[in-house]
Amino acid sequence: MRQPALEHSDSDSDTESSNTTLLSHHSSTSRVEPPEVDVLDSPSPTKPRVERLRARQALQSAGAKKEDQQKLSMPSHRQQKPSAAILGCLAAAALATACIGWWFKRRKMKHKTQDARQLFIKCTLAPSQAVMAAVPAPPLLSTTFITTAVFGIEDLTPDHATAQSGAESNTGFSSAHAVQEAISAGATCIGRTHTSEIASRMVDPADRRSNPSEKNGVVGITASSAALVVAQQEADFAVTSDHLAGARTAAACCGLYAYRPTRGTVSRAGMTLIAGELDSVAWLCRTAALLPRIGDAFHLPGKTSETELAKLIVAQDLFGLWEDDLTVACTAALIGAQKWAGDDVAPVSLLVYLRDSVPAARPLMESDSAEQLMAAFGKAGTLIQQSEFARCRAEQAEQVQANADTAFQEDAASVPEVDADSLAAAKQVQAELHRAMHAALSTSNGFLILPTTPGPPVHHSASTDELECFERRTYELSSLATLSGVPQVTIPVVVPGQPVTSVSILGLHKCDMRLLHLAAKLGPVITQAAHQVVAAMAEQEAAGDDAQEAPEPGGSNRTGKPSRAESFKAQANEAFKCGDFDGAIAGYSGAIQADPHNPVYFSNRAMAYLKVMRFAEAKDDCDSALNLELNVKTLLRRGTAWLGLQEIESAQKDFKHVLSLEPNNRQARQELKALKEQEAMFADEESHIVNGTAEGLL
């Protein structure tokens, strides 16, 4: 007979006694009840059943779960806990799993968890409240940065951190102008590197720090610790230094953006000089969008225009020197440039032009080759750097600055002295290279794209010869901007599964903001192009070589029987489209030989000569074409050739002649405007070069 429902009891003691009675009852019986049997139908004695019902009602009123209710109605042997042995095994297994997972995680993060914070001394130099509340907001608001050991921060030692805020405190604890500029722009300095950042060399064979972007790859010496801190996202950017390599090399090795401005545009006050006149403040950052903000913060020169079309020049011959290591970077740079600038992209042979424009480099060359020309530039840069390094060492010998790295004195002792004749020869190369690079960039009012390093960062395990070769060739490439003083931005080419490489863009003097805005837009485009190149290479490799055998369209597919001269022209046009300008020159030469009275052949060959910067030959062909027929395109090409020959007045005359024929010709107007703006600046720079004042060069 079913018992009537009992009233609810709120007594805790009743609940406890019911549990005790229930357990004692089941401990004395051997009967096992099915787990699904209703407790009201249980044949157990009346008193235990009533106590169980009371406990059940108490749990129901307290919101107990159904599982707990059923647990009370179960026999005692159903509630027995697992044995201690089982619990011990489970605990041991869980602990082992956790330990193994932690170990694998540590192994996976080994290259990132060197603890970048150990590379710098912590401090907090924050902008004042007035700066943070300024309207409009300062360009670097809410960003953090790190500085290197060459920048002075007073009372900062490895044993303690400086924590100051407000304009007055910042002035007292940071004597470096570059640091103050960043703080005034809204950024917060979180520390300064204390590892060895000052060295005359670029690669240290004993350095085994892990590269987060290239496993086992070197990270350089100067600015390398700052690069590691930024790469591991401990800071948004770094204020560092650059001489013959420095920040640019560290950025290229670690997959970062870097910028070296026009020399003289940023004060070096409070900065320990390493290589004197070659030293420059520089910056490292992870994202391209931060570059223009840094330029605004440091008041870099150069006006920008949203409607301005950038002309891009790709130094195809420099990429070709190390074709195997730079295939992805070169192809991505070309594709990205063409996507951005369209027809305003010109692959050129830069070294052909520099060979004729820098005759002072010939005594430093062992043979007449592209490799030896680059070696001459690198040798000139190294000689000047060694001389400046020794001079800075002598100036600091008596009183080493409080914030200078003491390793500077030790490293300087190993630098050989430079004799006066060698230094004079190197200075002459510097002056001529400055003039030639200025002329090349001002001719098209554009930007030059070239590799930053000869390939991916060499591995720690590489031989001494391989390390020295990487260092030497990197110096050669960086010397183009360092000696000529043009601004340079490095763009990382990072594709998962591929070695990290980098390309650089060089701009005109004091056109820094134009260059930074270009890099901010072109950088992501080059990265996207690199991914497409790698994917296409993988597909091509999978498909085999059959895809490469498809016939290409050409002049031979045309209907009819073209003349011999037109056949040469068709072949030359195809070569020109493919970037084979030497082949195009040969084709147009064949057409001229077959028909020397056609002005188009001379004009087209002049254009091919311009692409390889053979300006004298281009000018002669334009003369021949204009003697046969007056043509606006030919006049424009001859004006460009005159610029390459540094005959400014003759170039202006041709561009004005074009405007007399076509008053709205865009190219002629742009060229004349650019010449007018650059003429005064170029005259000042020329006077500094003649006087031998290197600091005033740039």
Salt bridges, closest charged atoms under 4 A:
ASP10 OD1 - HIS8 NE2 2.35
GLU33 OE2 - ARG31 NH2 3.66
ASP41 OD1 - ARG2 NH2 3.65
ASP115 OD1 - ARG117 NE 3.30
GLU181 OE1 - HIS299 NE2 3.57
ASP207 OD2 - ARG209 NH2 2.88
GLU214 OE2 - HIS459 NE2 3.76
GLU234 OE2 - ARG117 NE 3.97
ASP236 OD1 - ARG286 NH2 3.74
ASP242 OD1 - ARG248 NH2 2.83
ASP242 OD1 - ARG260 NH1 2.82
GLU277 OE1 - LYS427 NZ 2.59
GLU306 OE1 - LYS521 NZ 3.60
GLU308 OE2 - ARG514 NH2 3.09
ASP356 OD1 - ARG355 NE 3.81
GLU388 OE1 - ARG391 NH2 2.49
GLU395 OE2 - ARG391 NH1 2.89
GLU471 OE2 - ARG201 NE 3.46
GLU574 OE2 - LYS577 NZ 3.95
GLU617 OE2 - ARG614 NH2 3.49
ASP621 OD2 - ARG605 NE 2.60
ASP623 OD2 - LYS619 NZ 2.77
ASP623 OD1 - ARG638 NH1 2.84
ASP654 OD2 - ARG638 NE 2.90
GLU671 OE2 - LYS311 NZ 3.71
GLU685 OE1 - HIS434 NE2 3.87
GLU685 OE1 - HIS438 ND1 3.69
GLU686 OE2 - ARG435 NE 3.38
GLU695 OE1 - ARG268 NH2 3.33
